[in-house]
Structure formats: structure tokens, C-alpha cells
Amino acid sequence: MSTIIKKQGYDFCFDENACKSCAGRCCTGESGYIWVNNDEIEAIAKFLNLEKSLFINEYLLKVRYRFTLKEFRYEGGYSCVFFDLENKKCTIYEARPTQCRTFPFWEHFKSNIKEVETECPGVIRL
């Protein structure tokens, strides 16, 4: 079965097998926002078996009118609060936010292929 994912409008495809050896470069590095909407907040809280309010207080930051996952300092950069540094994997993978599910197929990377290539070893130019 093919592990190559293509998406119309992108000049690259993605080999999801690269995630096994990558060590989470999309989950660590520069600081950034991983936005979550109300449905995602509820789904992650349920996945973690937490009350929604406890999940929000423990794992999210409010930036103006939106919520983002918290980060912590890691090796000169940052790591997502849900990235398991020891095992190099996402601890909420099954409930991860849409922003994580759609990486590397973000609108920004349509015209910034070099940037996503340096971050993601699974990106293959077409």
C-alpha cells in the first residue's frame, strides 16, 4: 500500500513513512501556534479523559480570541506539550488538531517549498 500522499495544488507530495525516522521536527523547533477550535478542544479533552475546563487551563494558551496548544523549551527551541520527547511521538495522535493532521499541506507552503523541505523529510518535490 502506498504511503505517498498527494494533494491537488501542491508541487510536492508527502511520504508518511518518513515520520517514523524524523524524530518530530514538525512538533519541535521554532515557537509557533497550533490553533484548536471548540470541537478539537472537546475531542482532545475527551481523549485525555479530562474535563474541558481542566484541559483548557492545563494545556492551552489564549491568544486574543483563540486557543493554541502550549509549548515548552526544548534544545534551544520549543516542543509541543503533547510531543513525547523520549519516544519521539505525539501522545494525542488519534485526536490531534486539524492543523497537525493537514501538515505539510498548508497554504503557506505552496509558495515556500524550500522551507517545508528543511522541516519535513517526507516532503518530495514533484
N, C-alpha and C positions, 0 to 999 in steps of 0.2 A: 504494500500500500504506500502511495506517495505521501511524503511529509512536506512537499513543496506547496506553499500557499501563494496564490496569485490573486491580485485584486485589480480590477479594471481602473485605469487612470494612473497607475503607478509604473515607473520604469524599473522596478525591481520586484523580486519575489522573495519569499521567506522560507527557509528550511527550518522547521520547528525542531528537528533533531539537534540543532546547534545549542539549544537551551540546556541540554544535558552536560555539556562541557564548558559552558560560558561563565559560570560562577555568578550569575546575576548582575551583569553590567547594566541592565535596564532598571534594576532595583537599587543600585548603589551609584555613587558618583556625585555629580553636581546636585545641589539642592534644587528642588522643584516642587510643583504642586501635583498631587494626584487627587483630582476632584471627585467627590462622591455625591450622588443625589439621594433623595429621601428613600427611594426604593432600594438602592445599593446599601445605604446605612442599615435599613431594616434587615436585608438579606445577610449582611456580614454579622450583624449583632446576633441574628438567629443562628448562623453557622457557628459562632463562638459561644452560643448558649448564654448570652448576656442580655440584660435589659437594655433597650435602646438608649436610655439616658446615661447609663453607666458606660456603654460603648462610646458614646459621643464624648463624654468627659475624659475618658481614659486614652482614646486613640485618635481623636480628631482635633484639628485646629479650625477655628472660624476665621475666615479671611473675608472681610466685608460681609456679604450676604451668602457666602458659600462655605462648604466644609471641604477640607483636604486631610488626607492621612498624615499623621505625624511622622517625623523623621528623627534620627539621632545621628550624632557624629560618628564617622567610621573611616579610618585610614585616610585622613586628610580630606574627606568629603562627607557624604551622608548616606544613610541607608533607610529604606522604608521600614517602618515599625513592624511590619509583618514579614520581613525577609529574615529567614533563619540563616545567620551567618555561618554557623558550624556546618550545616548540611547543604548550604547554598540552594535554598528553595523557598518558595512562597508558602507561608503557613495558612493562607486563606485562598489558595489557588482556585478551588471549586467555586468560591464566592467572590473572587476578585472583581474590582470595578471595571466598567466598560473601558475606561482609559487604558487599563492594563491589558484587557482582552484584545484590544484592537492594535496594540503596538506590534510591529513598527509602521502599520498603515495609518499614520496620522497625516492630515493635510499638510502640515508644516514640512514633512519630509519629501513631498512631491518635488519640491524645488531645492531640497537640501540632502541629496542622496549621500554625499561625502560625509556629512555629519552622522547620519544614521549608520553608515558603514563602519565608522570608527567605534560606535557604541554597540553594534549588534553583529556578531559573527555569522548570524543566519541570513543576513541580507545578501542577495545575489542580484547583480545588475542583469537586466535582460538585454 
